[in-house]
Structures are given as structure tokens and as C-alpha cells.
Amino acid sequence: MATSKAKLKTAFKKGKVIAPLHTGGAVAVAQDGTKLVTCVGEEAVLTDVKSGQEICRFMGDTESITSMCITQSSKHLLLFTNSLALRVYEIPTSVNPFSKSIRPIRIISRAHDSPVHVCRTDPTSTYLASGSADGVVKVWDFMRGFATHVFKGHGGVVSALLFNYPRDPSAVGYQEKMQLISGSADTRIRVFDLAAASAAAKTGANSKPEAVLEGHVSVPRGLDVSPDGKWLVSGGRDSVVLIWDLAVKKTGTQAPSARSQKKGKEKEVLPTLVKTVPVLERVEAVGLLHPDEDLAESTSGGGKLRFWTAGEKGVIKIWDAKEGNVLLTLGTERDKPSDDQEEQRQIVDAVYLRTTATIVSVHADQNILFHSLSSLCLTRQLIGFNDEIVDSAFLSPTPSTRDTYLALATNSSLIRVYDTAMLDARLLEGHSEIVLCLDTSADGRVLVSGSKDRSARVWAPYPSGAKEGWGWGCVAVCEGHAESVGAIALSRKEDIGTAFMFTGSQDRTVKMWDISKVPTTCDPGEDEESQKCKSLHTQKAHDKDINSLDVSPNNTLLASGSQDKTAKIFSISTSSGSISLLATLAGHKRGVWSVKFSPSERVLATGSGDKTVRIWSLDDFSCVRTLEGHGGAVLRVCWLPRQDGVGTGQAQVLSTGGDGLVRVWEGRNEECLCTLDGHEEKVWALAVSKDARTIVSGAADSLLTFWEDCTEEIEAEKESKRAEQVLKEQDFQNYLALHDYEHALGLALAMEQPGRLLSLFRDLLTADSEPSDPVLSKLLGGLTPPDLVKLLKYVRDWNTNAKNSGVAQGVLGVVVRAWDAEGLVKAFSAGELGVPSDEGAKSGVNSLKELLDALISYTERHLARMDRLVKESYVLDYVLGEMDGGIFGGVDDDGGEMEIDT
């Protein structure tokens, strides 16, 4: 039975793009937890938390953002930049991406004299408090654009701000008032009464704090107050949290923990320090949980006053304020992290979302984590910045979830794993230095990685239904290389019981490892150490660094590529656990960066720094084809398998290069079928889904691009257009046969076929018809503005050719008689879409002027040519007349007739 030839994939469209989300700086979260605003360079970016996709960008002033916040109503974004300006934006309610940047609705230039590092809005979303580096705090009515209060006297940079606005009339001793609480670098916390400050400002007096709280010995970084306004909690870099009672009535002497600014009264309400809780880490954010917050597995047993802290250890801790002990911890705390890892994972800011019972933590490595207080687990993680992406691989924890996850190796010791649908991410911790290479098992469950720490690790997925959700954990470690592990390859059979793995290193050796006893799942609740794998065989393979390894689909051959400009083929003996050299493939002029076996034929593809891809036969180890076209080194090669494994012919080749391009090749004809341009830097990472419909490319520009196969869509669209064109052509011929010139003209304009129009008008403008023919006048006078514009452009083109100029002038004559100047201007103002606009009026006049200039220049040339022909015709008439009268039968000089010999 004959086999059908597999269709080539010739077109891919850009799908989703994972771009930098947060490169450092301030972060703001809407109270409902649906939107997130982060800083990418000097721009503020709005992201939909659920999908992880960018919604829009807010137009900046080319200066870095120093502080920003979202109002409690989630309607406005307020931010300060290094230009000292306050910019107010409206936050879009739609989650559909915007193509243009959002402009500010108000700009207050030079709002402060120094950079603003902290700002907060009040619960009514009316006022904004901002604190600057010179110790000045201002309160703004940001919609009206003026400052309502100015507080001076802070002894250094303002580090924390908080509005206290209790609004519970049922509370005991309730008094409606609004306070502003601030913390600064002088370690003091100041409490301001905004109403009293307004009254003092009217009399010209300085606005002094209602109380100054002393207790911290370092900068207070976090402040929060209970909903009833009674309790204040403060945390700082002195590793303690202080709990203050804001509503304690004192008589007589002043409380030792606060200095009152009101004297001579019999009773005073002074904040009092009631408890000091040592947290043993620098606190960057602190907050009080809502009294009704239900914590799963909570064993507080005491009062309802609970608070959370976030700081240098990179975890969220929930505390019982009464007992001063930790109730639970959100996140994983390392036992002995390195200094670099500790600095990267520390929390720099955190936000408590009461409506969703979620704490959002922002880490120093630009990652943003969402911790649920109801399930006590990580529900969402957004990767802010991936740095250089050096390798990628699709993962499938179960057969039903094929290629639903993607692992990335970046310029980090942490492996990123993305949920490709929601862009939720997890970080795999284990390596101590940068991860260089990745590979997966045939079924996609097991992930292996090689690192600069000279080790390789095996990762297995969490079991379904795990409390921690989805993820991968390290189940085995392979150690033994003397240098960095830069290449790794797993066996291609799906049976893990017979699995083995190869690693290639800068020490120029290849090691074979037995991983048959490695578990295929990882229980995140167990603290067991990872299994140590055994090295079966070690062989010196190359004279320089080994860049790539690959195992053939039948597990019998191993290919390696090196900087020594060669690729080598080894025979694999699974029984003895060893490899033996079969052939050395020499021909590249630079180092070999990538090697890959074809999934369907006995060939090997290699990519090199000499900008070429070579296809080698595994029968005689000769180079059968060379693919040239990249403008830089070829860094990755891969095979695009035939869909469903049917058809004949060679699988297609994919390659990525230092020119930032991904190329799709037809291997037999050495033809580049399409080029995917989506990066500006070297493309190091390349992965293909099992169904061959998705290509993922990652580059040094930190972009991860998904390319979706659209070959069938484009072919179907072309076929539909072709069928539609055939029907239109048939209708056009039918209209001509019926002398239905009105419909024929409209159809020819719709088909955008100027040649058919030219033939139609040539037939209509016969010798007997005049430019004022009523048939033509009716046809051209009834055109719609878009069709008239299109026709005049065709006339302009026809007029450039002397052969067609007669038809062009005839049509133009009818148009200028059927349409007045005002009508032509309106037609061009409406444009080809037929929709008038204010901007179109000016551009329409310019377009009409350009068209008339082109018509006039060629018309004058045709007129000059006609004048020249008329003059030449007079000469011809004269010559012929002279020839008739003087030569052929004319009178001679003597008056007699000329005799002609016959």
C-alpha cells in the first residue's frame, strides 16, 4: 500500500510571550488580587494575575520609579519617579491587552524636593501620603492635585507610612478621626492627627505629631493597625516586632513609651508599648491579620490578635501576638543557605489582601509569590525576570497532561518550571551554581539538569493531590565530574527501569549513569536525602569542552559535540554499561554547539559556530547536506517530527542562531521554509512539543516565545480565497455577458484587478462613445467614496503608460464631470474604509493633492506628445500634397503637363 507524503510545516505564528515582568523596584497589588503593577526598567506594567499576561503599560517620564501604590478601590495607580513628579493613572477594568500606553490623568511636577521612597492611600481612596528622603511627609488630595498637609521633623528618610481610619461606630469608645502614622530612619514612629493638623495650619502653627513612639533601635520598615484602630504593630531591621495599644487612657504622668505633645490635661490617650516580640530576622514587612481570618491548622488557642512578618529569610511567618510564638510558616526556610542565595531569596516587600486571604511577597530575585492563608500553600508564583535563557524542555507529569509544563535553565542556580497555560511557576532548588543544560525522559515525567557545580540532578514530579500542589523535587544526584556539566542526555525509552543517563563536562569526559532505581515521583513532605547515582563508565571523548549530547531513539547510539570542531558517534552497550567510539564527524570549521538524532531516519544533525547545519548519514558517517543561512553561530538544532508519525520523507530541521532567528528547514532540498524572528539576542534554548505544533525559543534577551503551527490555517485561507476568486471571476464574466456594467465595475473593484477594469473601460470608451456618455457618468457618479479612491489610484497608474493613457484620460474626464471638487475631497477624507474622521480630512486633502500632482505631470507629458504628433502630421500632409501636385500629375515650370513614362 502506498504511503502518503507528510505535509511540510511552512508557517508558524507567534503565540504567547513570557517577557520580563519585574526587574526591580516598587510593586503594587490590587486589593482583590486580580491585577498587579510592577516595574520593568523605567515603565510600570499592569499584569493580569490569573493568566500572567501583560495588560498594558503606563506612560512614564523616562525616569526610574521610586514608589507607587494602588488605591483601595483599585481604580487609580499613583507613582513617583526620580523626576520628583507625582503621576496619577486610571487602571483599566478590562483584562484584554492594550496596544498603546496609558497616559496619566494628572501630573504634579516636583511634588517633593527629594526622592519619594514610600507612599500609601487612605481607606476612602481620596488621600495619598508620601514620604521623601529629606524627612518630609505630605498628604495629597490627588484627584484635585494639591497637598492638604505637610509634616516635617523626621530625622532621616521616611521608611513607612500608614493611615489609621477606624470606621466602626459599634466599637467601644469610637471616635471618628483619621491619623497618619509614619516611621523614619531615626527609628521613631510618629502619630499625626490630620484634623488637628488642619486646624493648626489655619492658625499658622506648625503641625506636630500627636505622639512619638520610641522602641526600635533600627529603621522601622512595616506598620499596620487593627480595623478598630486600637492596636498598632511595627517591625524593623532590628529583628523585633513591637505591639502598641493606641487607645490606653492614662492619667497623671506621661507614659514612658511615648512622648505626648499635649500637656495640662487631666486625661490623655497615649499609645503604649504592650509587647516586644523578637523575630530573629530583619523585618521588611509586617501586618495584622483580620480577626475573622480562619487559618487552617491554626493552634493559637489564645486571642484573635495575630500578625505576620516577612524579611531576610524569605518566608512568611504567622505569629500569636499574645504568646509571641510562631503559629505557622508559609514558604520553605533553608537550613544553611549560602550568602548569595540568602540575599536573593529575602523578602523586600509584602502585601496582605484581606478580601482573598492572601499574602503576596516580593523577593529580591524579582519573584512574586502568592500565599493562601486558607490552604497554607503557595497558590501562584510569578517570575519577574529570567535573565539569559540557556536551555528549555517540555514536561508531562501524567500522560493526560502532555507538554503542559516547561522547564527553563537561566543564568541562575534555580530551575524555572512554568505552567504553559496559566504561566504559574515554581523554582527548583538544589544546585549551588548556574544550571547549564536540561533534558527530559521520553514520557516527559523526569527532568535532569547539569550545572556549574559539577553535578547533575534528577527531578521527579509531585504525586497528584499533594498538599503543596504541583511541582518537581530532586530525587537523585550524580557527582563525579571535575568541571562544569554542560551537556546531558537521557535514554529515549519510556521504561525508567532500564534508564541510563549521560553527562558531558568541561573536563572533556563523558560519564554514563545508572538511574534505573531512581523513583519517578517525589513526596514533598519527606525530608529524605536525594539518592546518589552510580557512574557506570567514564571516557575521555574530546580534546575540548563538550557542548552537547544526544541518545538515538533506539538507545543504541550516543552523539557528542565539542569545541574541538568535531562530533563523535559512540555505540552504547547497556549490558556492560559502557560506550565505544564508532566514528568522528569532521567538517565543521568552528566548535559544534548542538547534536540531534532524527526521530525517523538514520541521520544526525549538528549545529556549529561556522553558521551552518550539517546532516550526517549514520550508514557511512558522511555529510549528506549542509544548510546555510544563519547570520551567526548555530547554537541549537532540533528535529520537527511528522505529526502522528505518518507519511514519508525526512523530518524537518529546526535551528537557532546567534543572529536571534529560528529557522525551519526542509532537509532534502536544503531549503529554508520559514524564519521566525522574535528575539534580539542569541537564541540558546529550543524545545518542540510532542505533537510538533508548538515551538518554544528562549534567548539571551530574557524572552521566551511560543510559536504555534499555522500551516493548515494559512493553506485553508488560501484555498478559501482562491475559491472565492474563481466565483467572482465567473460572476464578472456573467455581468459582462448581460451588459450589467454597474455590477461588473463593483466586482472588479472588489477583486482589486486593475487589468480587468482597464479592459472594461476600453470596451466602454469606444470610438462612438464620448467622455460625457450617460452610461459612464451614471456608473462612475454612483461609486462609493472608497471605490472612487481606489479607481482614481488605478487611473493614476494607467496614466503612466502611453498605451493606456487614452483610457485613463477618458475615465478621468467622466469622473471630473460626475464629481465636483468638494465631493472628491470628502471621498479622500473618508479614506478606503469609508468612515469620515477629523484626522482624515487633513490627510485626505494631502492624498488628493499627491494624486493630482502625479496625474498632471504625466498628462502634460502626454499632451506634449500629442502636440508633437499633430505638428508632424501637418508636415506629412504638406509633403503628400506637394508630392500629389508637383510630382504625380502636377504642372511643370513651363506650364505644360509633366510626361510620365509608362
N, C-alpha and C positions, 0 to 999 in steps of 0.2 A: 504493500500500500504506500502511495506517495505521501511524503510529509510536506506540510505547508511551510513556507519560508516565514521565519519570525519577522514581525514588523520592527523596524528600527525606531528608536525613540529620538525624535529630532527637535523637540521643543520642551522647555521647562520654564515655568513661571515662578517668580519669587513669591513665596508664601510668607509665613511669619518670620520675623527677625528678632533675635534676642540681642538687644543693644545695651550699652551701659545704662543702668537705672539710677545709680547713686555713686558719685565719685568723691563724696566727702562734703561735710558742711551740715547745715541745718536740715531737719526732717520734720514734716508736719503731717498729721493724720486726722482725717475727718472723724467726728465722734461716732458715726455709725459704722466706721471701719471699712467703708466701701472704696474710699479714694485716699490716695497717698501722694504727697508732694515732696519731691526730693531735688537735690542739686546735681546737675550734670554739667561740669565746667562752670560757666557763668550764667547758666539758664536754670529756671525752675521747671520741672517736668511733672505733669499730673498723670498718675497711673491708676488704672482700674485694678484693685487688689484681687478680685476674683479671677480675672483672666491673665493678669500680669502684663497686659498690653498698654502701651502709651496712648493716652487720650489726646493730650495737647501739650504745648509748651507756652510759657508765659514770656512775653517780650521783655527782655532786660535792658540794661543800660551799659552793657559790656564791662561791668564791674562785678567782682565776686560778691555773692550773697553772704551776709554775715549773720542774719537771723530772720526767721519767718514763723508764722503761725496761721492757723485756720480758725475762724470764729466758731463759737459753739453751735451756731445754726448751720454751719458748713456751707455758707453762701459766699463768703469772701476770703480771699487769701491776702495777707499783709506781709510784706517783706522789706527788709533794709539791706542796702548794698554798701560797698566801700565808698560810694559817692555821697554817703550820709543822707540819701533820699529815702523817703517812705513811699512805697508803691502799693496801691490797692487794686485788686483784680476781682472780678466776678468769676466764681467757679462754675463751669458748665454743668448742667444737670444730666446731659446725655453722656453715654459711655462710648459713643461712636467717635473714632479718631477725627481730629481736626487737621486740615491741611495747612492752615495759617496759625501763626502765633496769636495768643490772646493779648490784646492791648490793655493797659491799665485804665481804670475809670477815674483814678485820681492819683496825682503825684505831688508829694510835699517835698520840695527840694530843701536840702540842708535841714533836716528835722532835728539833728543833733550836731554838736561840734566835734564829736569823736565817734568812732565806730560803735554800733549797737550790737551787743552780743546776746541779748535776751529780750524777748517780748512776749506778752500774754494778753488775751482778750478777756473781758468780763463775761459772766454767765448770760447777760442780756444781748451780747454781740453788738454792743453800742460803743464801748470804750476799749482803747488799746493802751497798755502800759509798756513802755520801752526803757531799758536801762543801758547806758553807754559806758565806755571805758573811762570817762572822766568822772564817774560817780554821780551823774545826773539822771534822775528818773522823771519821765514825762508821761502824762496821761492825755490821750488824744480822743477827741470825737472824730474818728477817722472818716466818716462819711461827709461831715461838714468841713473837715480839713483844718482844724485848729486845735491847739493844746489847751486843755482845761486846767491842768495842774502841772507845776514844776517843783520837784523836790531835790534839794541839794544837801550836801553834807556827808554823803557816803565816802568812806575812807578808801577808795580804790574802785576797781572795776565792779560793776553791778553783775552779780552772778546768778541771781534767782529772783523771780517775781511771781506774785500770786494775788488774785482778787479774793477777798472774803466777803461774800454777799449772801448771808443766810436769809431764806425766804420761807420759813415755816412758822406761821402765826400760832400754831398749836403748841410750839415749844415753850417750856417754862422760861420766863424772863425774856421773851422775844422782843427785840427792838430792831426795827428795820434800819440798817445802816450798811454802808459799803466801806470796806477797808482795803488798803493796798499794803501788802507785806513784801518786803524786799530784803535780799541778802547781798552782801558785798565782800570784797577781798579783805576788809578789815575784820572779818569773822563775825560781825554783828548782824543781827536781824532787826529791822525797823518796821514798826507798825504805824501806818498813817490813816487817819480818819479823813476821807475825802470831803465829807460835808463840812467838817471843822476847818479843813484847809481852804475850802472855797470861801468860808466866812472870813478867815484871816486874810485872804488875798484881797478882799474888798476893802479891808481897813489898812492895807499896805504892809501888814506884818508878814514875817517870814513863816512859811509852812514848816512846822517842826513835827517830828514823829510823836505819836501818842505814847509809844513805849519803845525802848531799845533793849533787845534781848541779848544777853551775853551768856555764852555757854560753849560755843565752838572755839577751837583753837586753830582751825584751818578754814578754808573757803567753804561756805555752805553752798551746795550745788542743787539741792532739791527742797521744795516746800510744798506742803499740801495741808488742807483744812477740811474738817468734817462737814457734812452737809448742814448741820445745825450751827456751825460756827463756833463750837465750843473747844475742839481740840485742834492743835497745830502740831505737825510733825516736820522736823527739819533734819536733813542729812548732809554731811560734808566729807571732805577729803581727810578729816581727822579720824575716820573709821568709826564714828559713833552716830547714832540717831537720837535726837532729843525730842521728847514729847512735852508740849506746853498746854496748860489749861488757860484758855483765853477769857474765861468767864468766872474767875475766882474773885470774890469780894473780900477785900482787905480793909481793915480799919487801923488807924493809928499810923505806925511806922510803915515805911515803904518795903516792898518785898525785895529780898536780896538778889533775886534773879533778874530783876528788871528795874530800869530807872524811869520813873514816871516824869512826864513833863507837866503834870497838873499838881499843884500844891495848894494847901489851905482848905482842902475839902475834908469832910468828916469821913466819907466813904469813897473808895476808889476801886475801879475794876482794872486790875493789872494782870497781865499774863504771868503765869507761874510755871517754872520748870518742875514737872512732876516725876519724870523718869529719864534716865540715860541708859541707852541700850548699846553696848559695844557690838559691832557687826564684823570687826576684824578684816575689813577691806575698805578701800576708798569708795565712797558712795558718790555716784554721779546722778542718780535719780531716786526719788522716794515718793511714796504716795499712800494715802489711806484707802482701804477697801470700803466699799459701801456696806453699811451694817447688815443689809439683807442679802449680801453676796453669799451664795451657797458654794462652799468649797468641797469638792469630792474628797473623801478620805480625810477630812479635817478632824483633828483630835484636840482642838483648842480647849474645849470644856469650860473655858472661862468666859470673860466678857466678849462683847462683839467688836471691840476696838482692835483691828488688825491692820498692819501696814506691810508694804512690800519695799524691797530695796534692790538696786541694780548698780553694779560697779565693776571693779577691775577683774573679778573672777569670771565674768561673762555669763553669770546665771542670775535668775530672778529668785529671791527668797521671800517667803511669806512669813511674817512674824506675829506672835501674840504680844500685843503691847503691854498687857498686864503682867505676864510672866517673863517677857523679854527673851523668849526662846523661839527657834525656827520651827514653824509648823510643817512646811514642805518647801521643796526646791524645784523650780522649773528650769530645765536645761541640765547639761552634764558638766560637772566640775572636774577638771583634771587633777590628778594627784600631784604630779610633778611636771608641769608644763615647762618648756624652755622659755627663756626670756622673750624671744621673738614671737612664739605662739601666744604667750600670755598677753603681750601688747596688742596682738592682732584681734584676739577674741574678747577683749574687755568691752564692756558696755559704755558708750559715751552719752546715751540718752535713752529714755524710756517713757512711754505714754500709757496711761490706764484708760481703757474705753469701757465705761460703765454700762452702756447700752448692750454691748455684746459680751461682757465679762471676759475681756481680752487685755493682755498686757503686751504692748509692742516694744521690742527692744532694738536699738540701733547699735551695731557693733563697730569697732574700729576698723575692721576689714571690709567695711561697706555692705555688710549683710544685715537684712531686716527680718526679724523673727516675730511671729505672732503666737503667743502662748495662751491657750484656753484655760480659764480658771474652773470651768465645769468638768472638762475631761482631763485636766492636768497634763496635757501633752502639747507638742508642737503641732499646730494646725496649718501653718503657712510659713514659708520662708522664701524671701525674695533676695536673689543675688544682685548686689549693687554693681559690682564691677568684676569682670572675668580676667582682665589683663590679657596677655597673649594666650590664645588658644592653640595648643600644640598637638592635641590628638582628641579623637571622639569615637564613640562606639554606641550602637543601639543595644538596649537591654529589654528582656522579656521575662518578668518573674514567673509568669504562667503562660501556657500555650494560648489561652484566650486573650492575653494582653500582649500580643506580638508588637514589638517595636514601640511600646508606649512610653519608654523611658530612654534617656540619652545621657551617657556619662561623658564628662569633659575633663581633660588634663590641661591645666592652665599653668601660669607661672607661679605656682603655689604648691605647698605640700598637701593641700586638701583637694580631693576629687569631688567635682560637682556632678550631681545626678539630677536631671530635670524630668519632671512630668511634662511630656511634649504637648499635652492638651491644655493644661492649666498653668504651665510654667512655674509650678511649685517646685522647690528644690530642696535637696539635702546635701550636707557636706560629710564626706567620708574621711574620718581622721585615723591616721595610723602611721603614715610616712613622716619622717622628720625633715625631709628636704623635698625639693621640687619634683613632681611627678612628670616623667618624660614620655611614657608610652602606655597604651591601653589595648586590650583585646578581650573578646568575649567567646564563650563556648558556642557550639553550633546551635543550641536551643536558646541562646541569649540569656540564660539564667545566671551563669557565673561570670564575674568580671575579674580580670587580672591586670596588674599595673606594675610598672617598673619605675624606679626613682633614682635620683642622685645619691640617695643614702645607701646605694649599693645593694639594695634588696628588692625583691618582688613580693607582691602580696596577692592573695586570692580572696575575693569578696563574694559572699552569698546573700541572697535576699532574705528579708524577714518573712516568717510564715504569715499566711493570711489571717487576719483577725488579731494581729499583735496590737498591744495597747499603744505602742509608740507609732502606730500607723505603718506606712510603707518605708522602705529603706534597705540598705545593704550593710553588712557588717563583715569585718575581717575574720576569716576562718583559718587561714594558713599563711605562713611567712616562709620565703625562700631566701636564704642568706648564704653567701659564699664568694661572690664576685669581689675583685679588688678595686674596681672602679664603678662608675655610674652605669646603671642598667638602662640602655637607650633603646632596646628592641625586645619585643616579647611576642610569643605566638602560642596559642593553644591548639590541641588536637582538634580535628574537624568532625569527629564522630560524636553523636549526642549521648552516648553511654559514658557517664562520668566514671564508671567503674574501671574502664580501661584508659582513662585520660592521662595525658602527659603534657608537659609544657616545656618550651624552650625560651631561654633568655640570652640576649647578646649584650655585650658590655664594651666600654671603652678599654677594658683590659684585653680586647681582641679575641676573647674566647666565647664559645657557645656552650651553655650548660643545659642538660636535659634533666627534667624533674619529674618525679612520680607524684601525681596528685590524685591517684585513684581512690585513696581513703579519705579525701577531704569531704566534709559534709556539704550538702547542697543547700542547706538553709542555716540561718544564723539566728539564734534566740537572743534578742537584745537584752533580756532580763538576766542572762547569765554573765558572770564575770570571769569565765574561764579564759586562760591564755590561748592565743592562736596556736594552731598546730604547726610544728616545724617540719617542713618538707625535706625529703632526701634527694640529693643530687645523684642521678644515675650515671651521668657521663659528662666529662669536660673535654673540650677540644679547641685547640688554637685554630681559628678559622680564617683570619685575615691579618694583614700587616698594619692596618689602621682601624679606627673606630668602626664598630658595627652599627649601622643606622637602621636596619630593617630586617625582619624575619617573617616567613610565612610557611605554613604547612599545606601540602596539597590536599584536595578534597578526599582522597582515599587514604590519607595518613601514611603514605609511603615515602614522600619526598619532603625535604626541607630546603628552602631557598634563603640566602642571606645576601645583603647588600652592604657595601662598606665604602669608606672614604678612600680606599686604595684603588678606586675606579673599576672594581670588578664585582660581579655577582657570582655566587657559587651554589651548586646543587649538591645536596647530600642525600644519601639513602638512609632511611630510618629503619632500624631493627628493633621492633617492640619486644621481641623475645629476650634479647640480650641487653636492651636498654642502651643502645649506642647508635652513633651515626658514622657514615663513611663517605668520603668525597667521591662524587661521580664526575663532575665537570666544573670548569671555571669559565665563566662567560666574560670575555674581554672584548671591548669595543667602545665603551664609553670613554670620553676624554676628560671627564670630571668624576667626582665621587658619586656613588649610587645612593640615592636617598630613600628609595622605596622599591620593594619587590612584591609581586602578587601573582598567584597561580590563577589561571582561568577556571571557572567552575564547570565548564562544559567541554573544553578541548585541552589537548596536551601542549599547552603553550604557557609561557611565563612573561609577564610584563615588568619592565624595570624603568624607573624614572631617575634621571641624573641631573647633575649640575650643569651639564653641557646643553641644556634646554631641550633635550629630546626624550621621547619614549621609545623603547625598543621592545619588539616582540620576538621571543626566542622559542624555537622548537625544542620540545623535550625528547624528540626522537634522535636527532643528531646534534642538538645543542648549538644550532646555528641561528644567526639573526635573520629572521624572515621578513621583518618590516621595521621601518623607522618612521615615527610620527614626529613631524617638525611643525612648530607654530608658536610655541610659547616664547615670550619675550624675556623670560628669566628661568632660573633653575626649576626643574620639575621636582616638586617636593613630595607629592603623593600620587600613587596610581591605584586604581581600583577597577573592578570589572562590574559592568551593569548587566546582571543576569537576565535571561529571557523570561518574561512573565509566564508563570505557570509551568515553566520548563518544557514548553512545546515549541515546535518549529526547528528549522535547521539553520546553519550559518553560525558564524563566530559571534560570541557575546561582544558587546560594545565596551570600549575602554574609556574610563574617566581619568582625568589628570588635573592636578592643581599646580600652580607655579608661583614663583616669586614676583610675577607681574600682577598678582591679585586676581587671576582669572581661573575659572573652572571650564575645562573643555571636554566635550563629548565627541568621541571618535568612532568612525566605522573602520574597524581594524583591517579588513581585507583590502579596501581601496585607499587606505591611508588618508581618509578624508575627515576633516573636522565638520561634524554635523551642526553643532551649535556651540556658542560661547556664552557662559554665564558670568556676567560682570556684576558683582555685588560687594567687592572688597577693595580697599585701597592699599593694603599691605600684603605681605606674603601669606598665602593660604597653606597652613600646615596640616589642618585636620580635614578629613573626608570620611563620610560614612554613608552607606546605602541601606535602605530598608529591605526586608526580605522580599516584599512584593515588587521591588525595583521601581516604585512610584515616587519615592521621596529621596532626595539627596540632601545631605547636610554638609555645609562647608564652614569651617572656622578659621579665623586668620589672626594675624598679629595686631589688627585694628580693633580687637575685642568684640567683633561682630560674629554672631552665629546665624547663618542664613539657611532657611529651609526652602528647597526648590522642589516644586510639585510638577510631575509629568503632565503635560497638557497636549501631547501629540494627538491623541484621539479627538480632543475638543477642537483643535485647530483644523484637523482634517475634516471633521464633521461640519465645521463652519464654512470651510472652503467648498465642500460639496453642496451645502445648502445655498451658498451664494452662486455657485455655478448653475444649479438647477433653476434658481430664481432668475438668473441672467438669461438662460435659454427660453424661459417662459416669456420674459419681457421682450426678447428679440422676436419671438413668434407673434406676440401681440402687436409689436411695432410694424411688422410686415402686413398684418391683417388690417391695421388702421390705414396704411398707405394704399392697400388694395381697395379699401372702401372710401378713399379720399377724405378720411376723417383726420384732417391735418392738426386739429386742435389737440386731440389725444395723442397723436404721433409726436407732436412737439413736446408735450409734457412728459411723455415716456422717455424720449431721447434725452431730455434734460435730467430726468431722474436716474437714467442709466449712466449719465456722465460720459456720453460718447460723442465728442465733437465731430468725429468723422461722419456719423450718420446725420447729424444736424446739418453739416455742410452739404451733403448730398440732397437733403430735403429742401434746403433753401435754394440750391442750384436749380432744382426742378421747378420750384415755385417762381423763381425770378427768371422766367423765360423771356425771350425777345419780345413777346407780345405784352408781357405784364409790366407795369410801371411801379416805381417805389411807392406810389400812393395807392396801390391796389387795395381795395377794401378788405379782401381776404387776409392779406398780410397784416394790414392795420388792425383788424379785429383780433388776429392771433397774438400779435406782439403787444397790443394795448391791454389785453386781458391777463398778461403774465403777473404772477405774484412777485413781490419785491425780491425774494431770494432767487427765483428763476430768472428775473431780469438781470440781476447782478451776475449770475453765472453765465447767461447768454452774452452779455457785453464783454466779459473776460474772454469768451471764445472768439468773439468778433475781433478783439484786440489781437489775439494770436493769429487769426486768419489774415488779418490786415498786414502782417509782417511778410507775407508771401505774395509776390506779384500775381501768381497763378490764381490765388483765392481772393485777391483784393476786390474784384468786382462783386463777388457775393457779399463780402464784408461791408463794402460801401452801400450796397443795396439794402442790407438788413439795418445798417446804421441809419440810413435815410428814413426808413419806416419808423424806427424807434424814436428819432428826434421829432417826428411828426405826431406820433401817438402819445409821447410823454413830454410834458413840459419840464423845465429846469427844476422847479420845486419838487415835482414828483420823483425825478431822478435822485435828488439829494435825499429825500425821505427814504427811497429804496435802499440807498447805500448806507444810510444811518441805521436802518433796521438790521442790516447785515444778512448773512446767509441763513441765520436762524429765524429771521423774520420777526424779532422781538425788539421794539424800539427801546432805547436807553439813553440816558444823559451822556454817558461816555461815548456811546455810538454815534451821536450827532457830529461831534468834532472829528472822530476818526473816519466817519462816513464821507465827510467833505474832503478830507485828505485822500481817501481811496479813490473817490470820483476824479479828483484833480490828477492823480497819478495815471489813472486810466486814460483820461482825455489827453494828457501830455504824450502818452505812448501812441494814441491814435493820431494825434496831429502830426507828429514827426514823420510817421510812415505815410500818412495821407499826403503831406506836402511832397514827399519823395515820389509817390505815385502820380500826383498832379504834374510835377516837373517832367516826369517820363512821358505823360500823355501830351503835354505841350510840345515836347521834343518830337514825338511821333507825328503830331499834326503838322509841325513845320516841315518835317521830312516828307510828309505826304504831298505838301504843296510843291516841293521841288520835283517830286516824282510826276505830279500832274503836268508841271511845266515841261519836263523833259519829254514825256509822252506826247504832249501837244506839239512840241517842236518836231518830234520825230514824225508825227502824223502829217503836219503841214509842210515841212521842208524836205523830208526825205522820202516818205511813202506817198507819193502823189501830189506833192506841193508844186508851186510855181518857181521857175528858175530866175536867175537875175535878169535875163533878157526879156522876161515877161512871157516866155513860152513854157509849155509843159515839159517836164523832165521825161526823157525817154528811159524806159527801163527794159533792159534786155530780158527776154524770156527764153 
